[in-house]
Amino acid sequence: MFECGWGSSIRLEIYHHIQKSKNDSAKWLVLVNGLFADLNSYDEVVKNLGDEFHILRYDCRGQGKSFKPDGIYTLSKHVEDLESLIKDLCIQDLTILGLSNGGRIALEFAKRNRDLVLGVVACDTYDKPSELLKLKLQSWLKAFETGGATHRFDVATPWIWGESLLQKNPSLIAFYRERAGEMEAHAVKGLIEGAMEGDVSLEAIHCPVFLVVGREDVLTPPFLHEDMCNKARAQSKKIQMRIVPGGHASILEYPLTVMNEILPFVRSLA
């Protein structure tokens, strides 16, 4: 695999990175970040993907080096941004992998673009923001508004990381806490408020879907993913699920999950 370089969509200022497989006919794999992450969060994931795919990573609006307009970053706006980026890059026949809010974006993108998408991997995600999930996210927003970025981090962190990872590497908390203030205030609010709105109709997705959830995920627990599976299967949709090690950031906490669980699914779509 070789780097094709970094770029920014001129029309939308979507910061992205492409790595091309040595196989020119390889299929595309698009990675969508979690809520407060940037495209660098997938560094270890990409290492476990090997050279089988062309890989597109990008920062959603409000994230990393992409544009950060005022207002709520709704699910629909995130999907429209990705549609524009995919069109600009002339990408077809893609599989899309998203984590957390990125999983929602991946699912909704697949629903709207059935002719482009071969399959979806949605990790530690949700199809509809439940009342309980909204309360969790509202606590993050309230913490940010009353105590700033570090307080928001302190309130949100117990919902994100798995206990097993923090027992092995407790210094992770200090590392990320020091960087909590790097995001602009209006972007933090826009991301959180956007995560609390918008439903995805799994029954309207026509490609195969693979749900992956951390055993220790307390933000979007395994039983929510089981409910998503049951709803889709009731409509005879192709959906499967795996419970894997880790918390809400399962594939970032344990990147070998990509090699052991996700790669076989993606290969089956070719």
KASUL-V24745 format. One record per helix or strand of 2 or more residues. SS is the DSSP state (a for helix, b for strand). FROM is the first residue (numbers start at 1). TO is the last residue. If there is no record, write none. Layout:
# KASUL-V24745
((SS FROM TO) (SS FROM TO))
This chain:
# KASUL-V24745
((b 2 8) (b 15 20) (b 28 32) (a 39 47) (b 54 58) (a 75 88) (b 94 99) (a 101 112) (b 117 123) (a 131 160) (a 163 168) (a 171 177) (a 180 182) (a 185 195) (a 202 204) (b 208 214) (a 222 234) (b 239 244) (a 250 253) (a 256 267))
